[in-house]
């Protein structure tokens, strides 16, 4: 399970790298616009996930700044990793 989570986080990191690259060096044509929309959507969804998780479990779990940031970056994959870490 840990290996799969690391692979998933690597894939999500690659997605973020492409999205951020598009911000500084836009891809040609309509691809840039689509990637801008995906960047905003992914950032909002992961931000919402982070806020909901911290709101629901912030007083029950002591999370480091990296764990909170990793939810914003990796979404559900970070949540699964945090669950694995704190439930074992």
Order of alpha helices (4+ residues) and beta strands (2+ residues): alpha-alpha-alpha-alpha
